[in-house]
Amino acid sequence: MVDRSVARRLAHALRNELWFSASDELLGRLADRGGLSVGLNPPEEIEDEELAEVVWRALRAIGLADRE
């Protein structure tokens, strides 16, 4: 089970990354996929390096991923 405070911190970090660093194209792709919840779990044939980088930075921001 996920700790709610960790989930909340991740949601805020992800929102910040999307707000301040995501391109208009990424935001458009997420909207075309049906929103962020669908965008975070795209079909395997869809690869989105920019989305992966945004999520990775959000995870690093809250200490759930190693900094590189």
N, C-alpha and C positions, 0 to 999 in steps of 0.2 A: 504494500500500500504506500502511496506517495504522501509524504508529509505536506499538509496544506500550505504551510508557510514557505516551503521550498517551491511548491508549484506557483504560489503567488509571486515569489521573487523572480522565478523564471518568466512568468507572464509579463511582469513589468520590464525585465531586461529585454525580452523579445520585442515588446512594444517600443521600447526606446531605440533598439537597433533598427527596427523597421521604420520608425519615424525619422530618425536622423541619418540613416545610411543606405536604406534600400532605394534602388532606382525606381523610377516611374514604371519601367518595364516589368520589374519584379512584382510590384504591387498590382499591375494589370494582369499578370499571369496568375497571381493568387486569386484575384477577383474572377477571372475566367474559369478557374477550377472550382469555384463555389465558396471561396473564403479561406481563411487561414487554417481552420481545422482540416479541411480537405487538402490544402496546400502542403501542410506538414506531413501528410501521408499520401503523396502522389502515387499513381500506378508505377510499377517498376520501370516501365519503358520511358518514363519522364524523368530526365535528370536535370537538376537545376542547381548548378554550382553556386550561384549567388545566394539562393535560399539556404543552402547548406552552410555557407560562410556566415550568414546572418545568424542562424541558429547556433553555430559554433561559438561566435563571439558572445552571444547571450549566455550560453553555458559557462564560458570562461568568466564572464562578468560576475556570476554568482558563485564561482568556485567549484563548479561541477565538472570542469574539464581543465586539463593542464594547459598552462600558457606556453605558447611556442614563439 
